[in-house]
Amino acid sequence: MSKEKPSYNMFIVLILQLIFLVLKIKGYIDWGWLWVVSPLWLYVLSVFMVSTVITLSMFFSIRKYITKRIKREKDKQLKFPFGE
């Protein structure tokens, strides 16, 4: 069995979120709720951005591979085995 390392990024986000939440409930900060939950939004946004970049890079690399493959197949079809 392989041991997986825990995600410290999510742990830091949750701790920061908990701190902001406690400070807001206790009245030590007078922020809007949008800013109190901002660590979660930033984490979700970063995951979305990374997954978008990965998806786009995969799409363009597959597109490039398919385009090269089609060009190669067309070049094979244009060659006449017995000449003209």
Gaussian input, Z-matrix of N, CA and C with variables (Angstrom, degrees):
# hf/3-21g

backbone

0 1
 N
 C     1     B1
 C     2     B2     1     A1
 N     3     B3     2     A2     1     D1
 C     4     B4     3     A3     2     D2
 C     5     B5     4     A4     3     D3
 N     6     B6     5     A5     4     D4
 C     7     B7     6     A6     5     D5
 C     8     B8     7     A7     6     D6
 N     9     B9     8     A8     7     D7
 C    10    B10     9     A9     8     D8
 C    11    B11    10    A10     9     D9
 N    12    B12    11    A11    10    D10
 C    13    B13    12    A12    11    D11
 C    14    B14    13    A13    12    D12
 N    15    B15    14    A14    13    D13
 C    16    B16    15    A15    14    D14
 C    17    B17    16    A16    15    D15
 N    18    B18    17    A17    16    D16
 C    19    B19    18    A18    17    D17
 C    20    B20    19    A19    18    D18
 N    21    B21    20    A20    19    D19
 C    22    B22    21    A21    20    D20
 C    23    B23    22    A22    21    D21
 N    24    B24    23    A23    22    D22
 C    25    B25    24    A24    23    D23
 C    26    B26    25    A25    24    D24
 N    27    B27    26    A26    25    D25
 C    28    B28    27    A27    26    D26
 C    29    B29    28    A28    27    D27
 N    30    B30    29    A29    28    D28
 C    31    B31    30    A30    29    D29
 C    32    B32    31    A31    30    D30
 N    33    B33    32    A32    31    D31
 C    34    B34    33    A33    32    D32
 C    35    B35    34    A34    33    D33
 N    36    B36    35    A35    34    D34
 C    37    B37    36    A36    35    D35
 C    38    B38    37    A37    36    D36
 N    39    B39    38    A38    37    D37
 C    40    B40    39    A39    38    D38
 C    41    B41    40    A40    39    D39
 N    42    B42    41    A41    40    D40
 C    43    B43    42    A42    41    D41
 C    44    B44    43    A43    42    D42
 N    45    B45    44    A44    43    D43
 C    46    B46    45    A45    44    D44
 C    47    B47    46    A46    45    D45
 N    48    B48    47    A47    46    D46
 C    49    B49    48    A48    47    D47
 C    50    B50    49    A49    48    D48
 N    51    B51    50    A50    49    D49
 C    52    B52    51    A51    50    D50
 C    53    B53    52    A52    51    D51
 N    54    B54    53    A53    52    D52
 C    55    B55    54    A54    53    D53
 C    56    B56    55    A55    54    D54
 N    57    B57    56    A56    55    D55
 C    58    B58    57    A57    56    D56
 C    59    B59    58    A58    57    D57
 N    60    B60    59    A59    58    D58
 C    61    B61    60    A60    59    D59
 C    62    B62    61    A61    60    D60
 N    63    B63    62    A62    61    D61
 C    64    B64    63    A63    62    D62
 C    65    B65    64    A64    63    D63
 N    66    B66    65    A65    64    D64
 C    67    B67    66    A66    65    D65
 C    68    B68    67    A67    66    D66
 N    69    B69    68    A68    67    D67
 C    70    B70    69    A69    68    D68
 C    71    B71    70    A70    69    D69
 N    72    B72    71    A71    70    D70
 C    73    B73    72    A72    71    D71
 C    74    B74    73    A73    72    D72
 N    75    B75    74    A74    73    D73
 C    76    B76    75    A75    74    D74
 C    77    B77    76    A76    75    D75
 N    78    B78    77    A77    76    D76
 C    79    B79    78    A78    77    D77
 C    80    B80    79    A79    78    D78
 N    81    B81    80    A80    79    D79
 C    82    B82    81    A81    80    D80
 C    83    B83    82    A82    81    D81
 N    84    B84    83    A83    82    D82
 C    85    B85    84    A84    83    D83
 C    86    B86    85    A85    84    D84
 N    87    B87    86    A86    85    D85
 C    88    B88    87    A87    86    D86
 C    89    B89    88    A88    87    D87
 N    90    B90    89    A89    88    D88
 C    91    B91    90    A90    89    D89
 C    92    B92    91    A91    90    D90
 N    93    B93    92    A92    91    D91
 C    94    B94    93    A93    92    D92
 C    95    B95    94    A94    93    D93
 N    96    B96    95    A95    94    D94
 C    97    B97    96    A96    95    D95
 C    98    B98    97    A97    96    D96
 N    99    B99    98    A98    97    D97
 C   100   B100    99    A99    98    D98
 C   101   B101   100   A100    99    D99
 N   102   B102   101   A101   100   D100
 C   103   B103   102   A102   101   D101
 C   104   B104   103   A103   102   D102
 N   105   B105   104   A104   103   D103
 C   106   B106   105   A105   104   D104
 C   107   B107   106   A106   105   D105
 N   108   B108   107   A107   106   D106
 C   109   B109   108   A108   107   D107
 C   110   B110   109   A109   108   D108
 N   111   B111   110   A110   109   D109
 C   112   B112   111   A111   110   D110
 C   113   B113   112   A112   111   D111
 N   114   B114   113   A113   112   D112
 C   115   B115   114   A114   113   D113
 C   116   B116   115   A115   114   D114
 N   117   B117   116   A116   115   D115
 C   118   B118   117   A117   116   D116
 C   119   B119   118   A118   117   D117
 N   120   B120   119   A119   118   D118
 C   121   B121   120   A120   119   D119
 C   122   B122   121   A121   120   D120
 N   123   B123   122   A122   121   D121
 C   124   B124   123   A123   122   D122
 C   125   B125   124   A124   123   D123
 N   126   B126   125   A125   124   D124
 C   127   B127   126   A126   125   D125
 C   128   B128   127   A127   126   D126
 N   129   B129   128   A128   127   D127
 C   130   B130   129   A129   128   D128
 C   131   B131   130   A130   129   D129
 N   132   B132   131   A131   130   D130
 C   133   B133   132   A132   131   D131
 C   134   B134   133   A133   132   D132
 N   135   B135   134   A134   133   D133
 C   136   B136   135   A135   134   D134
 C   137   B137   136   A136   135   D135
 N   138   B138   137   A137   136   D136
 C   139   B139   138   A138   137   D137
 C   140   B140   139   A139   138   D138
 N   141   B141   140   A140   139   D139
 C   142   B142   141   A141   140   D140
 C   143   B143   142   A142   141   D141
 N   144   B144   143   A143   142   D142
 C   145   B145   144   A144   143   D143
 C   146   B146   145   A145   144   D144
 N   147   B147   146   A146   145   D145
 C   148   B148   147   A147   146   D146
 C   149   B149   148   A148   147   D147
 N   150   B150   149   A149   148   D148
 C   151   B151   150   A150   149   D149
 C   152   B152   151   A151   150   D150
 N   153   B153   152   A152   151   D151
 C   154   B154   153   A153   152   D152
 C   155   B155   154   A154   153   D153
 N   156   B156   155   A155   154   D154
 C   157   B157   156   A156   155   D155
 C   158   B158   157   A157   156   D156
 N   159   B159   158   A158   157   D157
 C   160   B160   159   A159   158   D158
 C   161   B161   160   A160   159   D159
 N   162   B162   161   A161   160   D160
 C   163   B163   162   A162   161   D161
 C   164   B164   163   A163   162   D162
 N   165   B165   164   A164   163   D163
 C   166   B166   165   A165   164   D164
 C   167   B167   166   A166   165   D165
 N   168   B168   167   A167   166   D166
 C   169   B169   168   A168   167   D167
 C   170   B170   169   A169   168   D168
 N   171   B171   170   A170   169   D169
 C   172   B172   171   A171   170   D170
 C   173   B173   172   A172   171   D171
 N   174   B174   173   A173   172   D172
 C   175   B175   174   A174   173   D173
 C   176   B176   175   A175   174   D174
 N   177   B177   176   A176   175   D175
 C   178   B178   177   A177   176   D176
 C   179   B179   178   A178   177   D177
 N   180   B180   179   A179   178   D178
 C   181   B181   180   A180   179   D179
 C   182   B182   181   A181   180   D180
 N   183   B183   182   A182   181   D181
 C   184   B184   183   A183   182   D182
 C   185   B185   184   A184   183   D183
 N   186   B186   185   A185   184   D184
 C   187   B187   186   A186   185   D185
 C   188   B188   187   A187   186   D186
 N   189   B189   188   A188   187   D187
 C   190   B190   189   A189   188   D188
 C   191   B191   190   A190   189   D189
 N   192   B192   191   A191   190   D190
 C   193   B193   192   A192   191   D191
 C   194   B194   193   A193   192   D192
 N   195   B195   194   A194   193   D193
 C   196   B196   195   A195   194   D194
 C   197   B197   196   A196   195   D195
 N   198   B198   197   A197   196   D196
 C   199   B199   198   A198   197   D197
 C   200   B200   199   A199   198   D198
 N   201   B201   200   A200   199   D199
 C   202   B202   201   A201   200   D200
 C   203   B203   202   A202   201   D201
 N   204   B204   203   A203   202   D202
 C   205   B205   204   A204   203   D203
 C   206   B206   205   A205   204   D204
 N   207   B207   206   A206   205   D205
 C   208   B208   207   A207   206   D206
 C   209   B209   208   A208   207   D207
 N   210   B210   209   A209   208   D208
 C   211   B211   210   A210   209   D209
 C   212   B212   211   A211   210   D210
 N   213   B213   212   A212   211   D211
 C   214   B214   213   A213   212   D212
 C   215   B215   214   A214   213   D213
 N   216   B216   215   A215   214   D214
 C   217   B217   216   A216   215   D215
 C   218   B218   217   A217   216   D216
 N   219   B219   218   A218   217   D217
 C   220   B220   219   A219   218   D218
 C   221   B221   220   A220   219   D219
 N   222   B222   221   A221   220   D220
 C   223   B223   222   A222   221   D221
 C   224   B224   223   A223   222   D222
 N   225   B225   224   A224   223   D223
 C   226   B226   225   A225   224   D224
 C   227   B227   226   A226   225   D225
 N   228   B228   227   A227   226   D226
 C   229   B229   228   A228   227   D227
 C   230   B230   229   A229   228   D228
 N   231   B231   230   A230   229   D229
 C   232   B232   231   A231   230   D230
 C   233   B233   232   A232   231   D231
 N   234   B234   233   A233   232   D232
 C   235   B235   234   A234   233   D233
 C   236   B236   235   A235   234   D234
 N   237   B237   236   A236   235   D235
 C   238   B238   237   A237   236   D236
 C   239   B239   238   A238   237   D237
 N   240   B240   239   A239   238   D238
 C   241   B241   240   A240   239   D239
 C   242   B242   241   A241   240   D240
 N   243   B243   242   A242   241   D241
 C   244   B244   243   A243   242   D242
 C   245   B245   244   A244   243   D243
 N   246   B246   245   A245   244   D244
 C   247   B247   246   A246   245   D245
 C   248   B248   247   A247   246   D246
 N   249   B249   248   A248   247   D247
 C   250   B250   249   A249   248   D248
 C   251   B251   250   A250   249   D249

   B1=1.4393
   B2=1.5188
   B3=1.3065
   B4=1.4564
   B5=1.5218
   B6=1.3063
   B7=1.4638
   B8=1.5162
   B9=1.3131
   B10=1.4571
   B11=1.5209
   B12=1.3325
   B13=1.4492
   B14=1.5308
   B15=1.3184
   B16=1.4705
   B17=1.5291
   B18=1.3171
   B19=1.4573
   B20=1.5277
   B21=1.3195
   B22=1.4605
   B23=1.5165
   B24=1.3293
   B25=1.4613
   B26=1.5247
   B27=1.3185
   B28=1.4625
   B29=1.5292
   B30=1.3190
   B31=1.4640
   B32=1.5288
   B33=1.3342
   B34=1.4685
   B35=1.5277
   B36=1.3251
   B37=1.4648
   B38=1.5292
   B39=1.3216
   B40=1.4706
   B41=1.5236
   B42=1.3213
   B43=1.4698
   B44=1.5301
   B45=1.3241
   B46=1.4555
   B47=1.5294
   B48=1.3215
   B49=1.4597
   B50=1.5300
   B51=1.3141
   B52=1.4608
   B53=1.5268
   B54=1.3306
   B55=1.4657
   B56=1.5239
   B57=1.3385
   B58=1.4636
   B59=1.5192
   B60=1.3192
   B61=1.4640
   B62=1.5290
   B63=1.3264
   B64=1.4643
   B65=1.5311
   B66=1.3205
   B67=1.4691
   B68=1.5304
   B69=1.3238
   B70=1.4658
   B71=1.5247
   B72=1.3250
   B73=1.4707
   B74=1.5332
   B75=1.3324
   B76=1.4646
   B77=1.5302
   B78=1.3316
   B79=1.4514
   B80=1.5167
   B81=1.3308
   B82=1.4590
   B83=1.5258
   B84=1.3239
   B85=1.4612
   B86=1.5214
   B87=1.3041
   B88=1.4577
   B89=1.5297
   B90=1.3102
   B91=1.4570
   B92=1.5148
   B93=1.3178
   B94=1.4520
   B95=1.5255
   B96=1.3392
   B97=1.4629
   B98=1.5253
   B99=1.3309
   B100=1.4637
   B101=1.5226
   B102=1.3378
   B103=1.4607
   B104=1.5222
   B105=1.3237
   B106=1.4698
   B107=1.5249
   B108=1.3293
   B109=1.4722
   B110=1.5302
   B111=1.3202
   B112=1.4622
   B113=1.5362
   B114=1.3345
   B115=1.4725
   B116=1.5274
   B117=1.3202
   B118=1.4667
   B119=1.5240
   B120=1.3299
   B121=1.4633
   B122=1.5242
   B123=1.3276
   B124=1.4611
   B125=1.5191
   B126=1.3295
   B127=1.4603
   B128=1.5276
   B129=1.3328
   B130=1.4689
   B131=1.5223
   B132=1.3279
   B133=1.4553
   B134=1.5303
   B135=1.3154
   B136=1.4651
   B137=1.5291
   B138=1.3217
   B139=1.4693
   B140=1.5255
   B141=1.3323
   B142=1.4575
   B143=1.5200
   B144=1.3310
   B145=1.4650
   B146=1.5303
   B147=1.3126
   B148=1.4571
   B149=1.5286
   B150=1.3278
   B151=1.4609
   B152=1.5219
   B153=1.3294
   B154=1.4603
   B155=1.5179
   B156=1.3208
   B157=1.4629
   B158=1.5264
   B159=1.3168
   B160=1.4596
   B161=1.5246
   B162=1.3304
   B163=1.4609
   B164=1.5199
   B165=1.3237
   B166=1.4639
   B167=1.5230
   B168=1.3143
   B169=1.4652
   B170=1.5244
   B171=1.3169
   B172=1.4678
   B173=1.5244
   B174=1.3213
   B175=1.4619
   B176=1.5215
   B177=1.3414
   B178=1.4528
   B179=1.5252
   B180=1.3370
   B181=1.4610
   B182=1.5262
   B183=1.3300
   B184=1.4641
   B185=1.5236
   B186=1.3277
   B187=1.4603
   B188=1.5309
   B189=1.3241
   B190=1.4637
   B191=1.5294
   B192=1.3307
   B193=1.4581
   B194=1.5262
   B195=1.3174
   B196=1.4706
   B197=1.5234
   B198=1.3316
   B199=1.4621
   B200=1.5249
   B201=1.3343
   B202=1.4653
   B203=1.5228
   B204=1.3160
   B205=1.4713
   B206=1.5315
   B207=1.3234
   B208=1.4684
   B209=1.5224
   B210=1.3275
   B211=1.4645
   B212=1.5254
   B213=1.3269
   B214=1.4620
   B215=1.5229
   B216=1.3352
   B217=1.4628
   B218=1.5297
   B219=1.3338
   B220=1.4662
   B221=1.5242
   B222=1.3514
   B223=1.4684
   B224=1.5212
   B225=1.3049
   B226=1.4635
   B227=1.5254
   B228=1.3063
   B229=1.4614
   B230=1.5186
   B231=1.3238
   B232=1.4566
   B233=1.5203
   B234=1.3148
   B235=1.4545
   B236=1.5333
   B237=1.3188
   B238=1.4513
   B239=1.5310
   B240=1.3092
   B241=1.4750
   B242=1.5269
   B243=1.3593
   B244=1.4526
   B245=1.5222
   B246=1.3136
   B247=1.4596
   B248=1.5220
   B249=1.3334
   B250=1.4607
   B251=1.4889
   A1=110.22
   A2=114.88
   A3=119.02
   A4=109.93
   A5=114.85
   A6=119.62
   A7=108.69
   A8=116.37
   A9=120.82
   A10=109.09
   A11=115.59
   A12=120.48
   A13=109.00
   A14=117.28
   A15=119.03
   A16=110.65
   A17=115.48
   A18=121.10
   A19=109.30
   A20=115.43
   A21=119.83
   A22=111.70
   A23=117.67
   A24=120.03
   A25=110.34
   A26=116.36
   A27=119.84
   A28=110.05
   A29=117.78
   A30=121.55
   A31=110.46
   A32=116.96
   A33=121.21
   A34=110.16
   A35=116.66
   A36=120.87
   A37=110.50
   A38=116.71
   A39=119.77
   A40=112.18
   A41=117.38
   A42=120.64
   A43=109.84
   A44=117.17
   A45=121.41
   A46=110.90
   A47=116.33
   A48=121.00
   A49=110.62
   A50=116.18
   A51=120.96
   A52=111.26
   A53=116.67
   A54=120.68
   A55=110.27
   A56=117.28
   A57=120.68
   A58=111.25
   A59=117.09
   A60=121.57
   A61=110.89
   A62=116.70
   A63=120.28
   A64=110.52
   A65=116.66
   A66=119.65
   A67=111.43
   A68=117.56
   A69=121.00
   A70=110.51
   A71=117.00
   A72=120.37
   A73=110.63
   A74=117.11
   A75=120.52
   A76=112.68
   A77=117.70
   A78=121.14
   A79=114.32
   A80=117.93
   A81=120.40
   A82=112.41
   A83=116.67
   A84=120.21
   A85=108.39
   A86=115.01
   A87=120.39
   A88=109.64
   A89=115.52
   A90=121.26
   A91=109.44
   A92=115.44
   A93=120.42
   A94=109.57
   A95=115.86
   A96=119.49
   A97=112.17
   A98=116.60
   A99=119.73
   A100=110.72
   A101=116.62
   A102=120.58
   A103=112.00
   A104=117.02
   A105=120.03
   A106=110.05
   A107=117.37
   A108=120.40
   A109=111.59
   A110=117.97
   A111=121.33
   A112=114.48
   A113=121.07
   A114=118.16
   A115=112.43
   A116=117.25
   A117=119.33
   A118=110.92
   A119=116.93
   A120=119.83
   A121=110.91
   A122=117.14
   A123=120.15
   A124=111.33
   A125=117.20
   A126=120.30
   A127=110.40
   A128=116.72
   A129=120.52
   A130=110.20
   A131=117.06
   A132=121.30
   A133=111.21
   A134=117.56
   A135=119.87
   A136=111.20
   A137=117.77
   A138=120.43
   A139=109.95
   A140=117.13
   A141=120.70
   A142=111.34
   A143=117.13
   A144=120.50
   A145=111.36
   A146=117.47
   A147=120.74
   A148=110.59
   A149=116.80
   A150=119.18
   A151=111.64
   A152=118.17
   A153=121.28
   A154=110.79
   A155=117.40
   A156=121.03
   A157=110.50
   A158=117.53
   A159=120.93
   A160=110.55
   A161=116.80
   A162=120.43
   A163=111.35
   A164=117.69
   A165=120.39
   A166=112.04
   A167=117.21
   A168=119.16
   A169=111.19
   A170=117.29
   A171=119.84
   A172=110.72
   A173=117.17
   A174=120.92
   A175=111.44
   A176=116.67
   A177=119.28
   A178=112.29
   A179=117.70
   A180=118.55
   A181=110.74
   A182=117.86
   A183=120.35
   A184=109.98
   A185=117.07
   A186=120.99
   A187=111.02
   A188=116.65
   A189=121.04
   A190=110.24
   A191=117.17
   A192=121.20
   A193=110.97
   A194=117.03
   A195=120.80
   A196=110.26
   A197=117.22
   A198=120.26
   A199=111.14
   A200=117.82
   A201=121.20
   A202=110.85
   A203=115.88
   A204=120.34
   A205=110.95
   A206=116.72
   A207=120.59
   A208=109.87
   A209=118.10
   A210=121.30
   A211=110.01
   A212=117.06
   A213=120.61
   A214=111.61
   A215=116.83
   A216=120.93
   A217=111.16
   A218=117.43
   A219=120.45
   A220=110.72
   A221=116.09
   A222=119.63
   A223=110.88
   A224=118.69
   A225=121.65
   A226=110.78
   A227=116.81
   A228=120.45
   A229=112.00
   A230=118.55
   A231=121.20
   A232=112.39
   A233=118.72
   A234=121.28
   A235=108.70
   A236=115.01
   A237=119.36
   A238=108.78
   A239=117.49
   A240=119.37
   A241=112.93
   A242=119.11
   A243=121.14
   A244=112.03
   A245=117.55
   A246=120.95
   A247=110.41
   A248=115.85
   A249=119.53
   A250=111.46
   D1=139.58
   D2=177.97
   D3=-93.77
   D4=140.77
   D5=178.77
   D6=-91.99
   D7=125.32
   D8=179.46
   D9=-91.84
   D10=140.01
   D11=177.75
   D12=-79.93
   D13=140.47
   D14=178.76
   D15=-70.16
   D16=153.40
   D17=179.35
   D18=-84.57
   D19=104.10
   D20=-179.13
   D21=-75.41
   D22=-23.01
   D23=178.40
   D24=-63.02
   D25=-47.09
   D26=-179.58
   D27=-67.17
   D28=-35.66
   D29=178.18
   D30=-61.79
   D31=-43.94
   D32=179.45
   D33=-64.60
   D34=-41.69
   D35=179.25
   D36=-62.65
   D37=-43.42
   D38=-179.76
   D39=-66.82
   D40=-39.50
   D41=177.55
   D42=-64.06
   D43=-45.36
   D44=178.55
   D45=-62.49
   D46=-40.56
   D47=178.16
   D48=-63.18
   D49=-42.90
   D50=179.03
   D51=-63.86
   D52=-41.19
   D53=178.61
   D54=-62.52
   D55=-47.82
   D56=179.25
   D57=-61.22
   D58=-39.93
   D59=-178.75
   D60=-65.20
   D61=-45.38
   D62=179.48
   D63=-64.98
   D64=-43.02
   D65=178.72
   D66=-62.58
   D67=-37.55
   D68=179.33
   D69=-69.39
   D70=-44.55
   D71=-178.41
   D72=-66.36
   D73=-39.71
   D74=179.50
   D75=-73.73
   D76=-15.37
   D77=177.22
   D78=89.58
   D79=13.55
   D80=179.75
   D81=-76.85
   D82=-25.10
   D83=176.78
   D84=-122.83
   D85=148.49
   D86=-178.39
   D87=-115.94
   D88=48.44
   D89=179.95
   D90=-88.83
   D91=161.04
   D92=170.88
   D93=-75.49
   D94=160.85
   D95=-177.69
   D96=-65.28
   D97=-26.04
   D98=177.04
   D99=-60.01
   D100=-41.66
   D101=179.91
   D102=-76.44
   D103=-28.63
   D104=178.82
   D105=-67.34
   D106=-39.09
   D107=-179.06
   D108=-94.14
   D109=11.00
   D110=-178.30
   D111=-59.82
   D112=-33.57
   D113=176.91
   D114=-59.26
   D115=-37.95
   D116=178.34
   D117=-68.73
   D118=-41.40
   D119=179.04
   D120=-63.85
   D121=-41.07
   D122=179.30
   D123=-64.65
   D124=-39.02
   D125=178.37
   D126=-65.39
   D127=-45.91
   D128=179.39
   D129=-62.65
   D130=-42.09
   D131=179.34
   D132=-63.51
   D133=-41.87
   D134=179.86
   D135=-67.08
   D136=-39.43
   D137=176.81
   D138=-64.15
   D139=-41.32
   D140=178.29
   D141=-63.05
   D142=-43.45
   D143=-179.22
   D144=-64.96
   D145=-43.34
   D146=179.88
   D147=-64.48
   D148=-43.79
   D149=179.42
   D150=-66.66
   D151=-33.17
   D152=176.62
   D153=-66.52
   D154=-43.80
   D155=179.02
   D156=-63.27
   D157=-43.49
   D158=179.38
   D159=-63.65
   D160=-44.42
   D161=-179.95
   D162=-63.18
   D163=-44.89
   D164=179.41
   D165=-64.75
   D166=-40.50
   D167=179.01
   D168=-65.83
   D169=-38.52
   D170=176.21
   D171=-65.63
   D172=-42.12
   D173=179.74
   D174=-60.17
   D175=-47.45
   D176=-177.03
   D177=-70.95
   D178=-32.97
   D179=177.63
   D180=-70.60
   D181=-38.91
   D182=176.52
   D183=-66.73
   D184=-40.33
   D185=178.32
   D186=-61.51
   D187=-42.11
   D188=178.86
   D189=-64.52
   D190=-42.34
   D191=179.09
   D192=-62.66
   D193=-44.70
   D194=-179.03
   D195=-66.28
   D196=-40.36
   D197=178.68
   D198=-62.20
   D199=-43.23
   D200=177.37
   D201=-63.24
   D202=-40.85
   D203=-179.06
   D204=-64.56
   D205=-42.86
   D206=178.66
   D207=-64.41
   D208=-41.45
   D209=179.31
   D210=-62.97
   D211=-42.67
   D212=178.29
   D213=-61.33
   D214=-42.37
   D215=179.32
   D216=-65.54
   D217=-38.48
   D218=177.69
   D219=-65.98
   D220=-39.92
   D221=178.21
   D222=-63.87
   D223=-36.36
   D224=177.65
   D225=-66.50
   D226=-39.18
   D227=-178.64
   D228=-70.36
   D229=-27.69
   D230=-177.41
   D231=-77.67
   D232=-19.93
   D233=-179.67
   D234=-80.09
   D235=127.90
   D236=179.63
   D237=-96.70
   D238=125.65
   D239=-175.65
   D240=-67.99
   D241=-27.89
   D242=-175.50
   D243=-109.56
   D244=8.76
   D245=-178.95
   D246=79.37
   D247=-179.31
   D248=-179.49
   D249=-106.22

